Amino acid sequence: MSTTDHRTATISGLRALANFLEANPAVPVPRGSIRVSYFPKRASDAEMRAEIDHLTGLLGTAIESPSLPYGHYSTGLDFGPVRYEAIAILADARARHEALISYDGCVTPDTDTNDDPAHAA
């Protein structure tokens, strides 16, 4: 599917969902916010930042500083409870995440509490 076809299909799907929800008021909607998230293709940090910076111009928004310490270079625009956001996850943040998940499956919690005096009744 080409980029143009995917974009057209995404917009059509969002409209169809909105029309469906409007026509079926008994169908609940999420209580919280709804996020449509765009992530640029993995590239150098400078290239990904440049893409997000370009999007700030298109959206009329700024880079969101609270996410910067976590290695997320992001911006977004709210439409009521619906948010369009663009996020570049920078190399250091990806490396920290990959190191953390490298332990997945290596540690098994002890769930047998019968012998633990701290869990005695």
PAPA-220472 format. One line per 3 residues: number of its first residue (from 1); for each residue x, y, z of N, C-alpha, C, O, CB. Coordinates in Angstrom, 1 decimal. Glycine has a CB too. Layout:
N
NUM> X,Y,Z,X,Y,Z,X,Y,Z,X,Y,Z,X,Y,Z  ...
END
This chain:
121
1> 0.9,-1.2,0.0,0.0,0.0,0.0,0.9,1.2,0.0,1.8,1.3,0.8,-1.0,0.0,1.2  0.6,2.2,-0.9,1.4,3.4,-1.0,1.1,4.3,0.2,0.1,4.1,0.9,1.2,4.1,-2.3  2.0,5.2,0.4,1.8,6.2,1.5,0.5,7.0,1.3,-0.2,7.2,2.3,3.0,7.2,1.6
4> 0.3,7.4,0.1,-1.0,8.1,-0.2,-2.2,7.2,0.1,-3.2,7.7,0.7,-1.0,8.6,-1.7  -2.2,6.0,-0.3,-3.3,5.1,-0.1,-3.5,4.9,1.4,-4.6,4.8,1.9,-3.1,3.7,-0.8  -2.4,4.7,2.1,-2.5,4.5,3.6,-3.0,5.7,4.3,-3.9,5.6,5.2,-1.1,4.1,4.2
7> -2.6,6.9,3.9,-3.1,8.1,4.4,-4.6,8.3,4.2,-5.4,8.6,5.1,-2.4,9.4,3.9  -5.0,8.0,2.9,-6.4,8.1,2.6,-7.3,7.1,3.4,-8.3,7.4,3.9,-6.6,7.8,1.1  -6.7,5.8,3.5,-7.4,4.8,4.3,-7.5,5.2,5.7,-8.6,4.9,6.4,-6.7,3.4,4.1
10> -6.5,5.7,6.3,-6.5,6.1,7.7,-7.6,7.2,7.9,-8.4,7.1,8.9,-5.1,6.6,8.2  -7.6,8.2,7.1,-8.6,9.3,7.3,-10.0,8.8,7.1,-10.9,9.1,7.8,-8.3,10.4,6.2  -10.2,7.9,6.1,-11.5,7.3,5.9,-11.9,6.5,7.1,-13.1,6.5,7.5,-11.5,6.4,4.6
13> -11.0,5.7,7.6,-11.3,4.9,8.8,-11.7,5.7,10.0,-12.6,5.4,10.8,-10.1,4.0,9.2  -11.0,6.8,10.2,-11.3,7.7,11.3,-12.7,8.3,11.2,-13.5,8.4,12.1,-10.2,8.9,11.5  -13.0,8.7,9.9,-14.3,9.3,9.7,-15.4,8.2,9.9,-16.5,8.5,10.4,-14.4,9.9,8.2
16> -15.1,7.0,9.4,-16.1,5.9,9.5,-16.4,5.6,11.0,-17.5,5.4,11.4,-15.6,4.7,8.8  -15.3,5.6,11.8,-15.4,5.4,13.3,-16.3,6.5,13.9,-17.2,6.2,14.7,-14.1,5.3,13.9  -16.0,7.7,13.6,-16.7,8.9,14.1,-18.2,8.8,13.7,-19.1,9.0,14.6,-16.1,10.2,13.7
19> -18.5,8.5,12.5,-19.9,8.3,12.0,-20.6,7.2,12.7,-21.7,7.3,13.1,-19.9,8.1,10.5  -19.9,6.1,12.9,-20.5,4.9,13.6,-20.8,5.3,15.0,-21.9,5.0,15.5,-19.5,3.7,13.5  -19.9,5.9,15.7,-20.1,6.2,17.1,-21.3,7.3,17.2,-22.1,7.2,18.2,-18.9,6.8,17.8
22> -21.3,8.2,16.3,-22.4,9.2,16.3,-23.8,8.5,16.1,-24.8,8.9,16.7,-22.2,10.3,15.3  -23.8,7.5,15.2,-25.0,6.9,14.8,-25.5,5.8,15.8,-26.6,5.3,15.8,-24.9,6.2,13.4  -24.5,5.4,16.7,-24.8,4.4,17.7,-24.5,4.9,19.1,-23.5,4.5,19.7,-24.0,3.1,17.4
25> -25.3,5.7,19.7,-25.0,6.3,21.0,-24.9,5.3,22.1,-24.4,5.7,23.2,-26.0,7.4,21.3  -25.4,4.1,21.9,-25.4,3.1,23.0,-24.0,2.5,23.1,-23.6,1.9,24.1,-26.4,2.0,22.8  -23.2,2.6,22.0,-21.8,2.1,22.0,-20.9,3.1,22.8,-20.8,4.3,22.4,-21.2,1.9,20.6
28> -20.3,2.6,23.9,-19.5,3.6,24.7,-18.2,4.0,24.0,-17.7,3.3,23.1,-19.1,2.9,26.0  -17.7,5.1,24.4,-16.4,5.6,23.9,-15.4,5.6,25.1,-15.9,5.6,26.3,-16.5,7.0,23.3  -14.1,5.6,24.9,-13.2,5.6,26.0,-13.4,6.8,26.9,-13.7,7.9,26.5,-11.8,5.6,25.5
31> -13.2,6.5,28.2,-13.4,7.6,29.2,-12.3,8.6,29.2,-12.5,9.8,29.4,-13.5,7.0,30.6  -11.1,8.1,28.8,-9.9,9.0,28.8,-9.7,9.5,27.4,-10.6,9.6,26.6,-8.7,8.2,29.3  -8.5,10.0,27.2,-8.2,10.6,25.9,-7.9,9.5,24.9,-7.6,8.3,25.2,-7.0,11.5,26.0
34> -7.9,9.9,23.6,-7.6,9.0,22.5,-6.4,9.6,21.8,-6.4,10.8,21.5,-8.8,8.8,21.5  -5.4,8.8,21.6,-4.2,9.3,21.0,-3.9,8.7,19.6,-4.0,7.5,19.4,-3.0,9.1,21.9  -3.6,9.5,18.7,-3.1,9.1,17.4,-1.7,9.5,17.3,-1.3,10.6,17.3,-4.0,9.7,16.2
37> -0.8,8.5,17.4,0.6,8.7,17.5,1.4,8.4,16.2,1.2,7.4,15.6,1.2,7.9,18.7  2.2,9.3,15.8,3.1,9.2,14.7,4.5,9.1,15.2,5.0,9.9,16.0,2.9,10.3,13.6  5.3,8.1,14.7,6.7,7.9,15.0,7.5,7.9,13.7,7.2,7.2,12.8,6.9,6.6,15.8
40> 8.4,8.8,13.6,9.3,8.8,12.4,10.1,7.6,12.3,10.3,6.9,13.3,10.2,10.1,12.4  10.5,7.2,11.1,11.3,6.1,10.8,12.6,6.3,11.6,13.1,7.4,11.8,11.6,5.9,9.3  13.2,5.2,12.2,14.4,5.2,12.9,15.5,5.8,12.0,15.8,5.3,10.9,14.8,3.9,13.5
43> 16.2,6.8,12.5,17.3,7.4,11.8,18.2,8.0,12.9,18.0,7.7,14.1,16.8,8.6,10.8  19.1,8.9,12.5,19.9,9.6,13.5,19.0,10.5,14.4,17.9,10.9,13.9,21.1,10.4,12.9  19.4,10.8,15.6,18.7,11.7,16.5,18.4,13.0,15.8,17.3,13.5,15.8,19.4,11.9,17.8
46> 19.5,13.5,15.1,19.3,14.8,14.4,18.2,14.7,13.3,17.5,15.7,13.2,20.7,15.2,13.8  18.2,13.6,12.6,17.2,13.5,11.5,15.8,13.4,12.1,14.8,14.0,11.6,17.5,12.3,10.6  15.7,12.6,13.1,14.3,12.5,13.7,13.9,13.8,14.4,12.7,14.1,14.3,14.3,11.3,14.8
49> 14.8,14.5,15.1,14.4,15.8,15.6,14.0,16.7,14.5,13.0,17.5,14.7,15.6,16.4,16.4  14.7,16.7,13.4,14.4,17.6,12.3,12.9,17.3,11.8,12.2,18.3,11.5,15.4,17.5,11.1  12.6,16.1,11.7,11.2,15.7,11.3,10.2,16.2,12.3,9.1,16.8,11.9,11.1,14.2,11.1
52> 10.4,16.0,13.6,9.5,16.5,14.6,9.4,18.0,14.5,8.3,18.6,14.7,9.8,16.0,16.0  10.6,18.7,14.4,10.6,20.1,14.3,9.8,20.6,13.1,9.0,21.6,13.2,12.1,20.7,14.2  9.9,19.9,12.0,9.1,20.3,10.8,7.6,20.1,11.1,6.8,21.0,10.7,9.4,19.3,9.6
55> 7.2,19.1,11.9,5.8,18.9,12.2,5.3,20.0,13.2,4.1,20.3,13.1,5.6,17.5,12.9  6.2,20.5,14.1,5.7,21.6,14.9,5.3,22.8,14.1,4.3,23.5,14.4,6.9,22.0,15.9  5.9,23.0,13.0,5.5,24.1,12.1,4.2,23.8,11.4,3.4,24.7,11.3,6.6,24.3,11.0
58> 4.0,22.6,11.0,2.7,22.2,10.4,1.6,22.3,11.4,0.4,22.7,11.0,2.8,20.9,9.8  1.8,21.9,12.6,0.8,21.8,13.7,0.6,23.2,14.4,-0.4,23.4,15.0,1.1,20.8,14.7  1.6,24.0,14.3,1.6,25.3,15.0,1.8,25.0,16.5,1.2,25.7,17.4,0.2,26.0,14.8
61> 2.6,24.1,16.9,2.9,23.7,18.2,4.4,23.8,18.6,5.2,24.3,17.7,2.4,22.2,18.5  4.7,23.5,19.8,6.1,23.5,20.2,6.6,22.1,20.6,5.8,21.2,20.8,6.3,24.6,21.4  7.9,22.0,20.8,8.4,20.7,21.4,8.0,20.7,22.9,8.0,21.7,23.6,10.0,20.6,21.3
64> 7.5,19.5,23.3,7.0,19.4,24.7,8.2,19.0,25.6,8.7,17.9,25.6,6.0,18.2,24.8  8.6,20.0,26.4,9.8,19.8,27.3,9.6,18.8,28.4,10.7,18.2,28.7,10.1,21.1,27.9  8.5,18.5,28.9,8.4,17.5,30.0,8.9,16.1,29.6,9.3,15.3,30.4,7.0,17.4,30.5
67> 8.8,15.8,28.3,9.2,14.5,27.8,10.7,14.4,27.4,11.2,13.3,27.2,8.3,14.1,26.6  11.3,15.5,27.4,12.7,15.5,26.9,13.7,14.7,27.9,14.5,14.0,27.3,13.2,17.0,26.9  13.5,14.8,29.2,14.4,14.1,30.1,14.3,12.5,29.8,15.2,11.8,30.2,14.2,14.4,31.5
70> 13.2,12.1,29.3,13.0,10.7,29.0,13.4,10.2,27.6,13.3,9.1,27.2,11.5,10.3,29.2  14.0,11.2,26.9,14.5,10.9,25.5,13.4,10.8,24.5,13.6,10.3,23.4,15.2,9.6,25.6  12.3,11.5,24.8,11.2,11.5,23.8,11.1,13.0,23.3,10.8,13.9,24.1,9.8,11.1,24.5
73> 11.3,13.2,22.1,11.3,14.5,21.4,9.9,14.5,20.7,9.7,13.9,19.7,12.5,14.7,20.4  9.0,15.3,21.3,7.6,15.2,20.8,6.9,16.5,20.8,7.3,17.5,21.3,6.9,14.3,21.8  5.8,16.5,20.0,4.9,17.6,19.9,3.5,17.0,19.7,3.4,15.8,19.4,5.3,18.6,18.8
76> 2.5,17.8,19.9,1.1,17.3,19.7,0.1,18.4,19.7,0.3,19.5,20.0,0.8,16.3,20.8  -1.1,18.0,19.2,-2.2,18.9,19.0,-3.4,18.2,19.5,-3.7,17.1,19.1,-2.3,19.5,17.6  -4.2,18.9,20.4,-5.4,18.3,21.0,-6.6,18.8,20.2,-6.8,20.0,19.8,-5.5,18.7,22.4
79> -7.6,17.9,20.0,-8.9,18.1,19.5,-9.9,17.6,20.5,-10.4,16.5,20.3,-9.1,17.4,18.0  -10.1,18.4,21.5,-10.9,17.9,22.7,-10.1,16.7,23.3,-9.0,16.9,23.6,-12.3,17.4,22.2  -10.8,15.6,23.5,-10.1,14.5,24.2,-9.3,13.6,23.2,-8.7,12.6,23.5,-11.1,13.6,24.8
82> -9.2,14.1,21.9,-8.4,13.4,20.9,-7.2,14.1,20.6,-7.2,15.4,20.5,-9.3,13.2,19.6  -6.0,13.4,20.6,-4.7,14.1,20.5,-4.0,13.4,19.3,-3.8,12.2,19.2,-3.9,14.0,21.8  -3.5,14.3,18.4,-2.5,13.9,17.4,-1.1,14.2,18.0,-0.9,15.3,18.4,-2.8,14.6,16.0
85> -0.2,13.2,18.0,1.1,13.5,18.6,2.1,12.8,17.6,1.9,11.8,17.0,1.2,12.9,20.0  3.3,13.5,17.6,4.4,13.0,16.9,5.6,12.9,17.9,5.9,13.8,18.6,4.8,13.9,15.7  6.2,11.7,17.9,7.2,11.4,18.9,8.4,10.7,18.3,8.3,9.7,17.6,6.6,10.5,20.0
88> 9.6,11.3,18.5,10.8,10.6,18.2,11.5,10.1,19.4,11.7,10.8,20.4,11.8,11.6,17.4  11.7,8.8,19.5,12.3,8.2,20.7,13.8,8.1,20.3,14.3,7.4,19.4,11.8,6.8,21.0  14.6,8.9,21.1,16.0,9.1,20.7,16.9,7.9,21.1,16.4,7.1,21.9,16.5,10.4,21.4
91> 18.1,7.9,20.6,18.9,6.7,20.7,19.2,6.3,22.2,19.1,5.1,22.5,20.3,7.0,20.0  19.5,7.3,23.1,19.8,6.9,24.5,18.5,6.3,25.1,18.7,5.3,25.9,20.2,8.2,25.3  17.4,6.8,24.8,16.1,6.2,25.4,15.9,4.8,24.9,15.5,3.9,25.6,14.9,7.1,25.1
94> 16.2,4.6,23.6,16.0,3.2,23.0,17.0,2.3,23.7,16.7,1.1,23.9,16.2,3.3,21.5  18.2,2.7,23.9,19.2,1.9,24.5,18.9,1.5,25.9,19.0,0.4,26.3,20.6,2.6,24.5  18.4,2.5,26.7,17.9,2.2,28.1,16.8,1.2,28.1,16.8,0.3,28.9,17.5,3.5,28.8
97> 15.9,1.4,27.2,14.7,0.4,27.1,15.2,-1.0,26.7,14.8,-2.0,27.3,13.7,0.9,26.1  16.1,-1.0,25.7,16.6,-2.4,25.3,17.4,-3.0,26.4,17.3,-4.3,26.5,17.5,-2.2,24.0  18.1,-2.3,27.2,18.9,-2.9,28.3,17.9,-3.4,29.4,18.1,-4.5,29.9,19.8,-1.8,29.0
100> 16.8,-2.6,29.6,15.8,-3.0,30.6,15.1,-4.3,30.2,15.0,-5.2,31.0,14.8,-1.9,30.9  14.7,-4.4,29.0,14.0,-5.6,28.5,14.9,-6.8,28.3,14.4,-7.9,28.1,13.2,-5.3,27.3  16.2,-6.6,28.3,17.1,-7.7,28.1,17.0,-8.7,29.3,17.4,-9.8,29.2,18.5,-7.2,27.9
103> 16.4,-8.2,30.4,16.2,-9.1,31.6,14.9,-9.9,31.5,14.7,-10.7,32.3,16.3,-8.3,32.8  14.1,-9.6,30.5,12.8,-10.2,30.4,12.9,-11.7,30.4,13.7,-12.3,29.6,12.0,-9.7,29.2  12.2,-12.4,31.3,12.3,-13.8,31.4,13.4,-14.4,32.2,13.5,-15.6,32.5,12.3,-14.4,30.1
106> 14.3,-13.5,32.7,15.5,-14.0,33.4,15.2,-14.0,34.9,15.9,-14.8,35.7,16.7,-13.1,33.2  14.3,-13.3,35.4,14.0,-13.2,36.8,12.5,-13.7,37.0,11.6,-13.3,36.3,14.1,-11.8,37.4  12.4,-14.7,37.9,11.1,-15.3,38.1,10.7,-15.0,39.6,11.5,-15.4,40.5,11.0,-16.8,37.9
109> 9.7,-14.3,39.8,9.3,-13.9,41.2,8.9,-15.2,42.0,8.3,-16.1,41.4,8.2,-12.9,41.3  9.2,-15.3,43.2,8.8,-16.4,44.1,7.4,-16.1,44.5,7.1,-15.2,45.3,9.8,-16.5,45.3  6.4,-16.9,44.0,5.0,-16.6,44.4,4.5,-17.5,45.5,3.4,-17.4,45.9,4.2,-16.8,43.2
112> 5.4,-18.4,46.0,5.0,-19.3,47.1,5.3,-18.6,48.4,6.4,-18.5,48.8,5.8,-20.6,47.0  4.2,-18.1,49.0,4.3,-17.3,50.2,4.0,-18.2,51.5,4.0,-17.6,52.6,3.3,-16.2,50.2  3.8,-19.5,51.3,3.5,-20.3,52.5,4.7,-20.4,53.5,4.4,-20.6,54.7,3.2,-21.7,52.0
115> 5.9,-20.3,53.0,7.1,-20.5,53.8,7.6,-19.1,54.3,8.6,-19.1,55.0,8.2,-21.2,53.1  7.0,-18.0,53.9,7.5,-16.7,54.2,6.9,-16.2,55.5,5.7,-15.9,55.5,7.3,-15.7,53.0  7.7,-16.0,56.5,7.1,-15.5,57.8,6.4,-14.1,57.7,5.5,-13.8,58.4,8.1,-15.5,58.9
118> 6.9,-13.4,56.7,6.3,-12.0,56.5,4.8,-12.1,56.0,4.1,-11.2,56.2,7.1,-11.2,55.6  4.5,-13.3,55.4,3.1,-13.5,54.9,2.3,-14.4,55.8,1.2,-14.8,55.4,3.2,-14.0,53.5  2.8,-14.7,57.0,2.1,-15.5,57.9,0.8,-14.8,58.4,0.8,-13.6,58.6,2.9,-15.9,59.1
121> -0.2,-15.5,58.6,-1.5,-15.0,59.1,-1.5,-14.6,60.5,-2.4,-14.1,61.1,-2.7,-15.9,58.7
END
